[in-house]
Amino acid sequence: MDQRLFFVLGDLGASIAGGALIGWLIWLLTPLGWNMLLVMVAAMLLGMVFAIPLSLLFGSLFGAMEVMVPLMLTGMVAGMVVGMHATMTPIGGALALLEGAVCGLACIVAVWVMNNHIRGPQALPLRGSLKHD
């Protein structure tokens, strides 16, 4: 993942905005009282479907893979969380937006942590130690 501030903030914003929008869309489609297990599976799939156009939009600005992986995970998690909550109790659109945004934040942080864990410790190059040919 790119460490420059523009891309870090872009990935963070894409995941939070995508989670909020996906959570709101799932809230619109989920009626109260449905079977929670069926809604969980359906909302997970719909969340990933809704994440595809968002990842194309944000990916053109901030990098395809850096946006697509966290946004697809965000779509799954936000869809499941908001969908299951909407079947149990009546929630408003603002709460669905907030829950989706929190899911987006949690997912991007999880992806960043796992990416750093997989890559291992990275040494920063010392200024002046790079040799240019």
Secondary structure, 3 states (H helix, E strand, C coil): CCCCHHHHHHHHHHHHHHHHHHHHHHHHHCCCCCCHHHHHHHHHHHHHHHHHHHHHHHHHHHCHHHHHHHHHHHHHHHHHHHHHHHHHCCCCHHHHHHHHHHHHHHHHHHHHHHHHHHHCCCCCCCCCCCCCC
